[in-house]
Amino acid sequence: MMESPPVAAPREGYWADVLAHDPTMIREGDTWYLFVTGPGITVYSSKNLETWKAEPPVFARIPAWAYDIVPKFNGHVWAPDISHHDGTYYLYYSISSGGRNTSAIGVATNSTLDPADPAFEWVDHGIVLRSVPHRDMWNAIDGNLVEDEDGTPWLAFGSFWGGLKLVKLREDRLGLAEPQEWHTLAKRARSILTDDAEPEPGAIEAPFVFKRDGWYYLFVSWDHCCRGAKSDYRIMVGRSHTLTGPYLDRDGKRMDQGAATEVLRGTARWPGPGHNSAYSFDGRDYLVFHAYDVQDGGLPKLKVLSMQWDAEGWPVVDAAALR
């Protein structure tokens, strides 16, 4: 699925059945915009979070620098992350290929998400950070912009290898702050005997930080995506009172020592839920993710589920929605 990713067939109008991988969203006015992995970054819009209309991709032409990083790059830009600050939308995205940390996270900006607005124009600012095999024990993909309690921007990111990282950004959010400040958020066990260029073991990726009631909740995906009906992705979480951690699971164990609390795992009908994002809209919280549709060839589909909270402040999602 990484080598030959599925592509949504052109369709007119709004649809509830949406092909989507690594979904992230934001609302502008009365419209939600959904960004997902796809050729040039696939985009959808919705008026109700239930049905979606295809919009033009972010990049009509892939930034040329992408092919310098990954010479055989197939044009499918991974794992977008959308945020808004001071009148500007920031879209972080990943350039990579499966099973290697020859990767980079870039960023593009726009003043509006409405393609009909005369001001609509995506401007690419290039590489934010890059990983290189045998140099870095982390993978520069799956970025998520998050602000700390002082409003300072940070980028959470990572996949496999030495786990998920957090790095401070400049005030303009287009590059790393100097002097650089890095933290490890979460990881899973990995033998020192493993070749540094190999991703396995330690299947963890896709960090997303959600702030609620004085807590930073770190959502991550354990195990494996991108295998269709054989995918065993599952959504895990931990929390911390500070953005930099340490993040603890429900039992008080540290995520940077291999722990996490399960939020959602797959079912026979919808295996592999993962690469989630989380949002509050109009007083309701939502968990947004993809899962694989067994009844449609194992294709990844968009899921938007209501997220509740138990008495101890841990997220709860009704798994019955995946039956």
C-alpha positions as protocol buffer text, in pm:
chain_id: "A"
residue {
  index: 1
  type: MET
  ca { x: 0 y: 0 z: 0 }
}
residue {
  index: 2
  type: MET
  ca { x: 297 y: 235 z: 52 }
}
residue {
  index: 3
  type: GLU
  ca { x: 445 y: 153 z: -287 }
}
residue {
  index: 4
  type: SER
  ca { x: 112 y: 177 z: -471 }
}
residue {
  index: 5
  type: PRO
  ca { x: -119 y: 384 z: -251 }
}
residue {
  index: 6
  type: PRO
  ca { x: -489 y: 389 z: -336 }
}
residue {
  index: 7
  type: VAL
  ca { x: -620 y: 706 z: -497 }
}
residue {
  index: 8
  type: ALA
  ca { x: -979 y: 826 z: -469 }
}
residue {
  index: 9
  type: ALA
  ca { x: -1170 y: 822 z: -796 }
}
residue {
  index: 10
  type: PRO
  ca { x: -1307 y: 1164 z: -900 }
}
residue {
  index: 11
  type: ARG
  ca { x: -1661 y: 1216 z: -769 }
}
residue {
  index: 12
  type: GLU
  ca { x: -1896 y: 1511 z: -775 }
}
residue {
  index: 13
  type: GLY
  ca { x: -2085 y: 1635 z: -473 }
}
residue {
  index: 14
  type: TYR
  ca { x: -2066 y: 1527 z: -109 }
}
residue {
  index: 15
  type: TRP
  ca { x: -1997 y: 1170 z: 9 }
}
residue {
  index: 16
  type: ALA
  ca { x: -1991 y: 995 z: 345 }
}
residue {
  index: 17
  type: ASP
  ca { x: -1765 y: 714 z: 222 }
}
residue {
  index: 18
  type: VAL
  ca { x: -1428 y: 892 z: 202 }
}
residue {
  index: 19
  type: LEU
  ca { x: -1096 y: 735 z: 110 }
}
residue {
  index: 20
  type: ALA
  ca { x: -852 y: 880 z: 361 }
}
residue {
  index: 21
  type: HIS
  ca { x: -519 y: 804 z: 526 }
}
residue {
  index: 22
  type: ASP
  ca { x: -364 y: 1006 z: 812 }
}
residue {
  index: 23
  type: PRO
  ca { x: -650 y: 1258 z: 842 }
}
residue {
  index: 24
  type: THR
  ca { x: -621 y: 1602 z: 998 }
}
residue {
  index: 25
  type: MET
  ca { x: -879 y: 1879 z: 992 }
}
residue {
  index: 26
  type: ILE
  ca { x: -961 y: 2236 z: 1082 }
}
residue {
  index: 27
  type: ARG
  ca { x: -1263 y: 2467 z: 1055 }
}
residue {
  index: 28
  type: GLU
  ca { x: -1271 y: 2798 z: 873 }
}
residue {
  index: 29
  type: GLY
  ca { x: -1603 y: 2978 z: 904 }
}
residue {
  index: 30
  type: ASP
  ca { x: -1881 y: 2724 z: 852 }
}
residue {
  index: 31
  type: THR
  ca { x: -1663 y: 2476 z: 663 }
}
residue {
  index: 32
  type: TRP
  ca { x: -1437 y: 2196 z: 783 }
}
residue {
  index: 33
  type: TYR
  ca { x: -1134 y: 2116 z: 571 }
}
residue {
  index: 34
  type: LEU
  ca { x: -981 y: 1769 z: 579 }
}
residue {
  index: 35
  type: PHE
  ca { x: -623 y: 1702 z: 469 }
}
residue {
  index: 36
  type: VAL
  ca { x: -504 y: 1347 z: 406 }
}
residue {
  index: 37
  type: THR
  ca { x: -209 y: 1160 z: 257 }
}
residue {
  index: 38
  type: GLY
  ca { x: -233 y: 1158 z: -119 }
}
residue {
  index: 39
  type: PRO
  ca { x: -98 y: 1296 z: -448 }
}
residue {
  index: 40
  type: GLY
  ca { x: 8 y: 1652 z: -365 }
}
residue {
  index: 41
  type: ILE
  ca { x: -194 y: 1620 z: -38 }
}
residue {
  index: 42
  type: THR
  ca { x: -560 y: 1532 z: -84 }
}
residue {
  index: 43
  type: VAL
  ca { x: -817 y: 1781 z: 47 }
}
residue {
  index: 44
  type: TYR
  ca { x: -1190 y: 1754 z: 127 }
}
residue {
  index: 45
  type: SER
  ca { x: -1443 y: 2000 z: 267 }
}
residue {
  index: 46
  type: SER
  ca { x: -1760 y: 1949 z: 469 }
}
residue {
  index: 47
  type: LYS
  ca { x: -2045 y: 2149 z: 618 }
}
residue {
  index: 48
  type: ASN
  ca { x: -2144 y: 1888 z: 876 }
}
residue {
  index: 49
  type: LEU
  ca { x: -1850 y: 1649 z: 950 }
}
residue {
  index: 50
  type: GLU
  ca { x: -2053 y: 1372 z: 789 }
}
residue {
  index: 51
  type: THR
  ca { x: -2033 y: 1419 z: 412 }
}
residue {
  index: 52
  type: TRP
  ca { x: -1731 y: 1548 z: 222 }
}
residue {
  index: 53
  type: LYS
  ca { x: -1655 y: 1710 z: -112 }
}
residue {
  index: 54
  type: ALA
  ca { x: -1325 y: 1681 z: -297 }
}
residue {
  index: 55
  type: GLU
  ca { x: -1120 y: 2001 z: -325 }
}
residue {
  index: 56
  type: PRO
  ca { x: -805 y: 2073 z: -529 }
}
residue {
  index: 57
  type: PRO
  ca { x: -486 y: 1917 z: -387 }
}
residue {
  index: 58
  type: VAL
  ca { x: -244 y: 2141 z: -201 }
}
residue {
  index: 59
  type: PHE
  ca { x: 34 y: 2093 z: -455 }
}
residue {
  index: 60
  type: ALA
  ca { x: -48 y: 2082 z: -826 }
}
residue {
  index: 61
  type: ARG
  ca { x: 325 y: 2017 z: -865 }
}
residue {
  index: 62
  type: ILE
  ca { x: 532 y: 1849 z: -595 }
}
residue {
  index: 63
  type: PRO
  ca { x: 805 y: 2078 z: -454 }
}
residue {
  index: 64
  type: ALA
  ca { x: 1125 y: 1998 z: -642 }
}
residue {
  index: 65
  type: TRP
  ca { x: 1326 y: 1953 z: -322 }
}
residue {
  index: 66
  type: ALA
  ca { x: 1122 y: 1642 z: -239 }
}
residue {
  index: 67
  type: TYR
  ca { x: 1300 y: 1446 z: -511 }
}
residue {
  index: 68
  type: ASP
  ca { x: 1639 y: 1551 z: -376 }
}
residue {
  index: 69
  type: ILE
  ca { x: 1546 y: 1390 z: -43 }
}
residue {
  index: 70
  type: VAL
  ca { x: 1372 y: 1081 z: -187 }
}
residue {
  index: 71
  type: PRO
  ca { x: 1483 y: 1030 z: -550 }
}
residue {
  index: 72
  type: LYS
  ca { x: 1210 y: 772 z: -617 }
}
residue {
  index: 73
  type: PHE
  ca { x: 938 y: 971 z: -441 }
}
residue {
  index: 74
  type: ASN
  ca { x: 598 y: 869 z: -583 }
}
residue {
  index: 75
  type: GLY
  ca { x: 419 y: 1202 z: -533 }
}
residue {
  index: 76
  type: HIS
  ca { x: 205 y: 1084 z: -241 }
}
residue {
  index: 77
  type: VAL
  ca { x: 272 y: 1339 z: 32 }
}
residue {
  index: 78
  type: TRP
  ca { x: 227 y: 1185 z: 375 }
}
residue {
  index: 79
  type: ALA
  ca { x: 73 y: 1282 z: 704 }
}
residue {
  index: 80
  type: PRO
  ca { x: -37 y: 1646 z: 672 }
}
residue {
  index: 81
  type: ASP
  ca { x: -98 y: 1853 z: 986 }
}
residue {
  index: 82
  type: ILE
  ca { x: -302 y: 2175 z: 966 }
}
residue {
  index: 83
  type: SER
  ca { x: -301 y: 2458 z: 1220 }
}
residue {
  index: 84
  type: HIS
  ca { x: -382 y: 2830 z: 1233 }
}
residue {
  index: 85
  type: HIS
  ca { x: -190 y: 3116 z: 1393 }
}
residue {
  index: 86
  type: ASP
  ca { x: -218 y: 3491 z: 1362 }
}
residue {
  index: 87
  type: GLY
  ca { x: -407 y: 3489 z: 1032 }
}
residue {
  index: 88
  type: THR
  ca { x: -200 y: 3217 z: 864 }
}
residue {
  index: 89
  type: TYR
  ca { x: -265 y: 2846 z: 810 }
}
residue {
  index: 90
  type: TYR
  ca { x: 39 y: 2621 z: 852 }
}
residue {
  index: 91
  type: LEU
  ca { x: 42 y: 2283 z: 680 }
}
residue {
  index: 92
  type: TYR
  ca { x: 323 y: 2048 z: 780 }
}
residue {
  index: 93
  type: TYR
  ca { x: 374 y: 1744 z: 558 }
}
residue {
  index: 94
  type: SER
  ca { x: 609 y: 1449 z: 517 }
}
residue {
  index: 95
  type: ILE
  ca { x: 824 y: 1334 z: 227 }
}
residue {
  index: 96
  type: SER
  ca { x: 940 y: 975 z: 267 }
}
residue {
  index: 97
  type: SER
  ca { x: 923 y: 617 z: 146 }
}
residue {
  index: 98
  type: GLY
  ca { x: 827 y: 302 z: 331 }
}
residue {
  index: 99
  type: GLY
  ca { x: 1070 y: 139 z: 573 }
}
residue {
  index: 100
  type: ARG
  ca { x: 1349 y: 399 z: 558 }
}
residue {
  index: 101
  type: ASN
  ca { x: 1419 y: 716 z: 751 }
}
residue {
  index: 102
  type: THR
  ca { x: 1529 y: 899 z: 438 }
}
residue {
  index: 103
  type: SER
  ca { x: 1266 y: 1157 z: 521 }
}
residue {
  index: 104
  type: ALA
  ca { x: 1184 y: 1523 z: 569 }
}
residue {
  index: 105
  type: ILE
  ca { x: 904 y: 1736 z: 708 }
}
residue {
  index: 106
  type: GLY
  ca { x: 818 y: 2048 z: 510 }
}
residue {
  index: 107
  type: VAL
  ca { x: 571 y: 2331 z: 566 }
}
residue {
  index: 108
  type: ALA
  ca { x: 343 y: 2537 z: 343 }
}
residue {
  index: 109
  type: THR
  ca { x: 128 y: 2836 z: 436 }
}
residue {
  index: 110
  type: ASN
  ca { x: -192 y: 2999 z: 317 }
}
residue {
  index: 111
  type: SER
  ca { x: -407 y: 3290 z: 434 }
}
residue {
  index: 112
  type: THR
  ca { x: -731 y: 3101 z: 361 }
}
residue {
  index: 113
  type: LEU
  ca { x: -848 y: 2746 z: 295 }
}
residue {
  index: 114
  type: ASP
  ca { x: -1130 y: 2846 z: 61 }
}
residue {
  index: 115
  type: PRO
  ca { x: -1023 y: 2780 z: -301 }
}
residue {
  index: 116
  type: ALA
  ca { x: -1280 y: 3037 z: -419 }
}
residue {
  index: 117
  type: ASP
  ca { x: -1112 y: 3316 z: -221 }
}
residue {
  index: 118
  type: PRO
  ca { x: -889 y: 3537 z: -442 }
}
residue {
  index: 119
  type: ALA
  ca { x: -624 y: 3527 z: -167 }
}
residue {
  index: 120
  type: PHE
  ca { x: -604 y: 3145 z: -179 }
}
residue {
  index: 121
  type: GLU
  ca { x: -247 y: 3034 z: -253 }
}
residue {
  index: 122
  type: TRP
  ca { x: -31 y: 2768 z: -94 }
}
residue {
  index: 123
  type: VAL
  ca { x: 328 y: 2888 z: -50 }
}
residue {
  index: 124
  type: ASP
  ca { x: 587 y: 2620 z: 20 }
}
residue {
  index: 125
  type: HIS
  ca { x: 868 y: 2706 z: 263 }
}
residue {
  index: 126
  type: GLY
  ca { x: 1065 y: 2385 z: 219 }
}
residue {
  index: 127
  type: ILE
  ca { x: 1228 y: 2163 z: 478 }
}
residue {
  index: 128
  type: VAL
  ca { x: 1172 y: 2209 z: 851 }
}
residue {
  index: 129
  type: LEU
  ca { x: 1382 y: 1908 z: 952 }
}
residue {
  index: 130
  type: ARG
  ca { x: 1531 y: 1602 z: 785 }
}
residue {
  index: 131
  type: SER
  ca { x: 1642 y: 1253 z: 892 }
}
residue {
  index: 132
  type: VAL
  ca { x: 1922 y: 1051 z: 732 }
}
residue {
  index: 133
  type: PRO
  ca { x: 1986 y: 674 z: 767 }
}
residue {
  index: 134
  type: HIS
  ca { x: 2279 y: 581 z: 995 }
}
residue {
  index: 135
  type: ARG
  ca { x: 2297 y: 944 z: 1112 }
}
residue {
  index: 136
  type: ASP
  ca { x: 1964 y: 977 z: 1291 }
}
residue {
  index: 137
  type: MET
  ca { x: 1782 y: 729 z: 1515 }
}
residue {
  index: 138
  type: TRP
  ca { x: 1450 y: 896 z: 1442 }
}
residue {
  index: 139
  type: ASN
  ca { x: 1231 y: 944 z: 1137 }
}
residue {
  index: 140
  type: ALA
  ca { x: 1124 y: 1290 z: 1016 }
}
residue {
  index: 141
  type: ILE
  ca { x: 760 y: 1215 z: 938 }
}
residue {
  index: 142
  type: ASP
  ca { x: 418 y: 1256 z: 1103 }
}
residue {
  index: 143
  type: GLY
  ca { x: 459 y: 1612 z: 1226 }
}
residue {
  index: 144
  type: ASN
  ca { x: 209 y: 1774 z: 1465 }
}
residue {
  index: 145
  type: LEU
  ca { x: 227 y: 2143 z: 1560 }
}
residue {
  index: 146
  type: VAL
  ca { x: 147 y: 2212 z: 1924 }
}
residue {
  index: 147
  type: GLU
  ca { x: 184 y: 2518 z: 2147 }
}
residue {
  index: 148
  type: ASP
  ca { x: 301 y: 2503 z: 2507 }
}
residue {
  index: 149
  type: GLU
  ca { x: 148 y: 2701 z: 2794 }
}
residue {
  index: 150
  type: ASP
  ca { x: 342 y: 3012 z: 2686 }
}
residue {
  index: 151
  type: GLY
  ca { x: 230 y: 2990 z: 2323 }
}
residue {
  index: 152
  type: THR
  ca { x: 571 y: 2870 z: 2203 }
}
residue {
  index: 153
  type: PRO
  ca { x: 539 y: 2645 z: 1895 }
}
residue {
  index: 154
  type: TRP
  ca { x: 680 y: 2293 z: 1899 }
}
residue {
  index: 155
  type: LEU
  ca { x: 669 y: 2008 z: 1651 }
}
residue {
  index: 156
  type: ALA
  ca { x: 595 y: 1655 z: 1769 }
}
residue {
  index: 157
  type: PHE
  ca { x: 690 y: 1391 z: 1512 }
}
residue {
  index: 158
  type: GLY
  ca { x: 838 y: 1050 z: 1451 }
}
residue {
  index: 159
  type: SER
  ca { x: 792 y: 691 z: 1347 }
}
residue {
  index: 160
  type: PHE
  ca { x: 960 y: 367 z: 1464 }
}
residue {
  index: 161
  type: TRP
  ca { x: 1339 y: 378 z: 1530 }
}
residue {
  index: 162
  type: GLY
  ca { x: 1409 y: 563 z: 1856 }
}
residue {
  index: 163
  type: GLY
  ca { x: 1050 y: 676 z: 1894 }
}
residue {
  index: 164
  type: LEU
  ca { x: 862 y: 1004 z: 1891 }
}
residue {
  index: 165
  type: LYS
  ca { x: 1037 y: 1338 z: 1936 }
}
residue {
  index: 166
  type: LEU
  ca { x: 949 y: 1696 z: 2021 }
}
residue {
  index: 167
  type: VAL
  ca { x: 1152 y: 1989 z: 1889 }
}
residue {
  index: 168
  type: LYS
  ca { x: 1108 y: 2362 z: 1949 }
}
residue {
  index: 169
  type: LEU
  ca { x: 1028 y: 2579 z: 1646 }
}
residue {
  index: 170
  type: ARG
  ca { x: 1114 y: 2940 z: 1567 }
}
residue {
  index: 171
  type: GLU
  ca { x: 848 y: 3203 z: 1627 }
}
residue {
  index: 172
  type: ASP
  ca { x: 773 y: 3206 z: 1254 }
}
residue {
  index: 173
  type: ARG
  ca { x: 705 y: 2829 z: 1272 }
}
residue {
  index: 174
  type: LEU
  ca { x: 905 y: 2768 z: 953 }
}
residue {
  index: 175
  type: GLY
  ca { x: 1220 y: 2619 z: 1106 }
}
residue {
  index: 176
  type: LEU
  ca { x: 1389 y: 2498 z: 1424 }
}
residue {
  index: 177
  type: ALA
  ca { x: 1461 y: 2736 z: 1710 }
}
residue {
  index: 178
  type: GLU
  ca { x: 1825 y: 2800 z: 1800 }
}
residue {
  index: 179
  type: PRO
  ca { x: 1975 y: 2682 z: 2021 }
}
residue {
  index: 180
  type: GLN
  ca { x: 1788 y: 2362 z: 1944 }
}
residue {
  index: 181
  type: GLU
  ca { x: 1581 y: 2192 z: 2212 }
}
residue {
  index: 182
  type: TRP
  ca { x: 1475 y: 1827 z: 2171 }
}
residue {
  index: 183
  type: HIS
  ca { x: 1281 y: 1579 z: 2385 }
}
residue {
  index: 184
  type: THR
  ca { x: 1179 y: 1215 z: 2350 }
}
residue {
  index: 185
  type: LEU
  ca { x: 802 y: 1176 z: 2401 }
}
residue {
  index: 186
  type: ALA
  ca { x: 743 y: 804 z: 2357 }
}
residue {
  index: 187
  type: LYS
  ca { x: 911 y: 491 z: 2228 }
}
residue {
  index: 188
  type: ARG
  ca { x: 894 y: 113 z: 2235 }
}
residue {
  index: 189
  type: ALA
  ca { x: 1159 y: -149 z: 2302 }
}
residue {
  index: 190
  type: ARG
  ca { x: 1441 y: -182 z: 2050 }
}
residue {
  index: 191
  type: SER
  ca { x: 1754 y: -397 z: 2069 }
}
residue {
  index: 192
  type: ILE
  ca { x: 2092 y: -226 z: 2049 }
}
residue {
  index: 193
  type: LEU
  ca { x: 2187 y: -507 z: 1810 }
}
residue {
  index: 194
  type: THR
  ca { x: 1938 y: -385 z: 1548 }
}
residue {
  index: 195
  type: ASP
  ca { x: 2092 y: -213 z: 1247 }
}
residue {
  index: 196
  type: ASP
  ca { x: 2035 y: 161 z: 1283 }
}
residue {
  index: 197
  type: ALA
  ca { x: 1885 y: 178 z: 933 }
}
residue {
  index: 198
  type: GLU
  ca { x: 1611 y: -72 z: 1023 }
}
residue {
  index: 199
  type: PRO
  ca { x: 1278 y: 61 z: 1157 }
}
residue {
  index: 200
  type: GLU
  ca { x: 1169 y: -254 z: 1346 }
}
residue {
  index: 201
  type: PRO
  ca { x: 1110 y: -335 z: 1624 }
}
residue {
  index: 202
  type: GLY
  ca { x: 943 y: -52 z: 1807 }
}
residue {
  index: 203
  type: ALA
  ca { x: 627 y: 9 z: 1605 }
}
residue {
  index: 204
  type: ILE
  ca { x: 508 y: 351 z: 1719 }
}
residue {
  index: 205
  type: GLU
  ca { x: 429 y: 664 z: 1518 }
}
residue {
  index: 206
  type: ALA
  ca { x: 188 y: 950 z: 1445 }
}
residue {
  index: 207
  type: PRO
  ca { x: 196 y: 1167 z: 1761 }
}
residue {
  index: 208
  type: PHE
  ca { x: -92 y: 1407 z: 1815 }
}
residue {
  index: 209
  type: VAL
  ca { x: -114 y: 1629 z: 2124 }
}
residue {
  index: 210
  type: PHE
  ca { x: -457 y: 1737 z: 2252 }
}
residue {
  index: 211
  type: LYS
  ca { x: -493 y: 1984 z: 2539 }
}
residue {
  index: 212
  type: ARG
  ca { x: -775 y: 1948 z: 2792 }
}
residue {
  index: 213
  type: ASP
  ca { x: -829 y: 2056 z: 3157 }
}
residue {
  index: 214
  type: GLY
  ca { x: -463 y: 2126 z: 3228 }
}
residue {
  index: 215
  type: TRP
  ca { x: -339 y: 1807 z: 3064 }
}
residue {
  index: 216
  type: TYR
  ca { x: -151 y: 1742 z: 2742 }
}
residue {
  index: 217
  type: TYR
  ca { x: -277 y: 1413 z: 2598 }
}
residue {
  index: 218
  type: LEU
  ca { x: -32 y: 1240 z: 2366 }
}
residue {
  index: 219
  type: PHE
  ca { x: -213 y: 1014 z: 2119 }
}
residue {
  index: 220
  type: VAL
  ca { x: 4 y: 770 z: 1923 }
}
residue {
  index: 221
  type: SER
  ca { x: -41 y: 473 z: 1693 }
}
residue {
  index: 222
  type: TRP
  ca { x: 112 y: 137 z: 1785 }
}
residue {
  index: 223
  type: ASP
  ca { x: 187 y: -150 z: 1546 }
}
residue {
  index: 224
  type: HIS
  ca { x: 135 y: -139 z: 1170 }
}
residue {
  index: 225
  type: CYS
  ca { x: -64 y: 56 z: 916 }
}
residue {
  index: 226
  type: CYS
  ca { x: -81 y: 23 z: 540 }
}
residue {
  index: 227
  type: ARG
  ca { x: -151 y: -352 z: 516 }
}
residue {
  index: 228
  type: GLY
  ca { x: -515 y: -322 z: 427 }
}
residue {
  index: 229
  type: ALA
  ca { x: -730 y: -574 z: 612 }
}
residue {
  index: 230
  type: LYS
  ca { x: -414 y: -714 z: 776 }
}
residue {
  index: 231
  type: SER
  ca { x: -328 y: -382 z: 942 }
}
residue {
  index: 232
  type: ASP
  ca { x: -302 y: -403 z: 1322 }
}
residue {
  index: 233
  type: TYR
  ca { x: -273 y: -32 z: 1405 }
}
residue {
  index: 234
  type: ARG
  ca { x: -429 y: 73 z: 1736 }
}
residue {
  index: 235
  type: ILE
  ca { x: -462 y: 409 z: 1907 }
}
residue {
  index: 236
  type: MET
  ca { x: -284 y: 463 z: 2239 }
}
residue {
  index: 237
  type: VAL
  ca { x: -254 y: 758 z: 2478 }
}
residue {
  index: 238
  type: GLY
  ca { x: -71 y: 902 z: 2775 }
}
residue {
  index: 239
  type: ARG
  ca { x: -79 y: 1242 z: 2943 }
}
residue {
  index: 240
  type: SER
  ca { x: 137 y: 1503 z: 3111 }
}
residue {
  index: 241
  type: HIS
  ca { x: 89 y: 1840 z: 3282 }
}
residue {
  index: 242
  type: THR
  ca { x: 377 y: 1977 z: 3074 }
}
residue {
  index: 243
  type: LEU
  ca { x: 422 y: 1954 z: 2699 }
}
residue {
  index: 244
  type: THR
  ca { x: 774 y: 1817 z: 2721 }
}
residue {
  index: 245
  type: GLY
  ca { x: 663 y: 1530 z: 2945 }
}
residue {
  index: 246
  type: PRO
  ca { x: 713 y: 1278 z: 3083 }
}
residue {
  index: 247
  type: TYR
  ca { x: 386 y: 1132 z: 2954 }
}
residue {
  index: 248
  type: LEU
  ca { x: 232 y: 864 z: 3174 }
}
residue {
  index: 249
  type: ASP
  ca { x: -27 y: 597 z: 3103 }
}
residue {
  index: 250
  type: ARG
  ca { x: -327 y: 518 z: 3324 }
}
residue {
  index: 251
  type: ASP
  ca { x: -103 y: 309 z: 3553 }
}
residue {
  index: 252
  type: GLY
  ca { x: 155 y: 584 z: 3594 }
}
residue {
  index: 253
  type: LYS
  ca { x: 411 y: 424 z: 3362 }
}
residue {
  index: 254
  type: ARG
  ca { x: 614 y: 637 z: 3123 }
}
residue {
  index: 255
  type: MET
  ca { x: 552 y: 643 z: 2749 }
}
residue {
  index: 256
  type: ASP
  ca { x: 923 y: 709 z: 2687 }
}
residue {
  index: 257
  type: GLN
  ca { x: 985 y: 373 z: 2854 }
}
residue {
  index: 258
  type: GLY
  ca { x: 740 y: 179 z: 2638 }
}
residue {
  index: 259
  type: ALA
  ca { x: 406 y: 230 z: 2817 }
}
residue {
  index: 260
  type: ALA
  ca { x: 71 y: 363 z: 2690 }
}
residue {
  index: 261
  type: THR
  ca { x: -302 y: 317 z: 2749 }
}
residue {
  index: 262
  type: GLU
  ca { x: -517 y: 177 z: 2470 }
}
residue {
  index: 263
  type: VAL
  ca { x: -795 y: 399 z: 2335 }
}
residue {
  index: 264
  type: LEU
  ca { x: -918 y: 201 z: 2035 }
}
residue {
  index: 265
  type: ARG
  ca { x: -827 y: -117 z: 1851 }
}
residue {
  index: 266
  type: GLY
  ca { x: -966 y: -263 z: 1531 }
}
residue {
  index: 267
  type: THR
  ca { x: -1255 y: -499 z: 1474 }
}
residue {
  index: 268
  type: ALA
  ca { x: -1315 y: -770 z: 1217 }
}
residue {
  index: 269
  type: ARG
  ca { x: -1512 y: -515 z: 1012 }
}
residue {
  index: 270
  type: TRP
  ca { x: -1272 y: -222 z: 1056 }
}
residue {
  index: 271
  type: PRO
  ca { x: -915 y: -330 z: 1138 }
}
residue {
  index: 272
  type: GLY
  ca { x: -622 y: -99 z: 1193 }
}
residue {
  index: 273
  type: PRO
  ca { x: -764 y: 227 z: 1333 }
}
residue {
  index: 274
  type: GLY
  ca { x: -486 y: 479 z: 1370 }
}
residue {
  index: 275
  type: HIS
  ca { x: -295 y: 793 z: 1279 }
}
residue {
  index: 276
  type: ASN
  ca { x: -553 y: 993 z: 1464 }
}
residue {
  index: 277
  type: SER
  ca { x: -606 y: 1359 z: 1534 }
}
residue {
  index: 278
  type: ALA
  ca { x: -837 y: 1507 z: 1799 }
}
residue {
  index: 279
  type: TYR
  ca { x: -1046 y: 1825 z: 1815 }
}
residue {
  index: 280
  type: SER
  ca { x: -1308 y: 2024 z: 2003 }
}
residue {
  index: 281
  type: PHE
  ca { x: -1587 y: 2177 z: 1795 }
}
residue {
  index: 282
  type: ASP
  ca { x: -1886 y: 2354 z: 1952 }
}
residue {
  index: 283
  type: GLY
  ca { x: -1828 y: 2198 z: 2292 }
}
residue {
  index: 284
  type: ARG
  ca { x: -1788 y: 1841 z: 2163 }
}
residue {
  index: 285
  type: ASP
  ca { x: -1468 y: 1642 z: 2133 }
}
residue {
  index: 286
  type: TYR
  ca { x: -1390 y: 1422 z: 1833 }
}
residue {
  index: 287
  type: LEU
  ca { x: -1138 y: 1153 z: 1748 }
}
residue {
  index: 288
  type: VAL
  ca { x: -1051 y: 1154 z: 1378 }
}
residue {
  index: 289
  type: PHE
  ca { x: -862 y: 863 z: 1222 }
}
residue {
  index: 290
  type: HIS
  ca { x: -855 y: 611 z: 942 }
}
residue {
  index: 291
  type: ALA
  ca { x: -947 y: 243 z: 952 }
}
residue {
  index: 292
  type: TYR
  ca { x: -943 y: -23 z: 681 }
}
residue {
  index: 293
  type: ASP
  ca { x: -1266 y: -127 z: 515 }
}
residue {
  index: 294
  type: VAL
  ca { x: -1279 y: -508 z: 492 }
}
residue {
  index: 295
  type: GLN
  ca { x: -1589 y: -484 z: 272 }
}
residue {
  index: 296
  type: ASP
  ca { x: -1407 y: -263 z: 21 }
}
residue {
  index: 297
  type: GLY
  ca { x: -1078 y: -437 z: -42 }
}
residue {
  index: 298
  type: GLY
  ca { x: -914 y: -312 z: 279 }
}
residue {
  index: 299
  type: LEU
  ca { x: -909 y: 50 z: 163 }
}
residue {
  index: 300
  type: PRO
  ca { x: -843 y: 318 z: 428 }
}
residue {
  index: 301
  type: LYS
  ca { x: -1154 y: 518 z: 515 }
}
residue {
  index: 302
  type: LEU
  ca { x: -1221 y: 828 z: 723 }
}
residue {
  index: 303
  type: LYS
  ca { x: -1371 y: 788 z: 1070 }
}
residue {
  index: 304
  type: VAL
  ca { x: -1494 y: 1077 z: 1287 }
}
residue {
  index: 305
  type: LEU
  ca { x: -1616 y: 955 z: 1628 }
}
residue {
  index: 306
  type: SER
  ca { x: -1738 y: 1135 z: 1938 }
}
residue {
  index: 307
  type: MET
  ca { x: -1483 y: 1125 z: 2220 }
}
residue {
  index: 308
  type: GLN
  ca { x: -1596 y: 1117 z: 2583 }
}
residue {
  index: 309
  type: TRP
  ca { x: -1396 y: 1126 z: 2906 }
}
residue {
  index: 310
  type: ASP
  ca { x: -1418 y: 895 z: 3206 }
}
residue {
  index: 311
  type: ALA
  ca { x: -1421 y: 1001 z: 3572 }
}
residue {
  index: 312
  type: GLU
  ca { x: -1040 y: 999 z: 3584 }
}
residue {
  index: 313
  type: GLY
  ca { x: -1005 y: 1215 z: 3274 }
}
residue {
  index: 314
  type: TRP
  ca { x: -910 y: 949 z: 3019 }
}
residue {
  index: 315
  type: PRO
  ca { x: -1052 y: 949 z: 2665 }
}
residue {
  index: 316
  type: VAL
  ca { x: -1326 y: 700 z: 2580 }
}
residue {
  index: 317
  type: VAL
  ca { x: -1441 y: 612 z: 2228 }
}
residue {
  index: 318
  type: ASP
  ca { x: -1726 y: 371 z: 2156 }
}
residue {
  index: 319
  type: ALA
  ca { x: -1575 y: 81 z: 1963 }
}
residue {
  index: 320
  type: ALA
  ca { x: -1924 y: -24 z: 1856 }
}
residue {
  index: 321
  type: ALA
  ca { x: -1893 y: 236 z: 1582 }
}
residue {
  index: 322
  type: LEU
  ca { x: -1640 y: 6 z: 1415 }
}
residue {
  index: 323
  type: ARG
  ca { x: -1876 y: -289 z: 1387 }
}
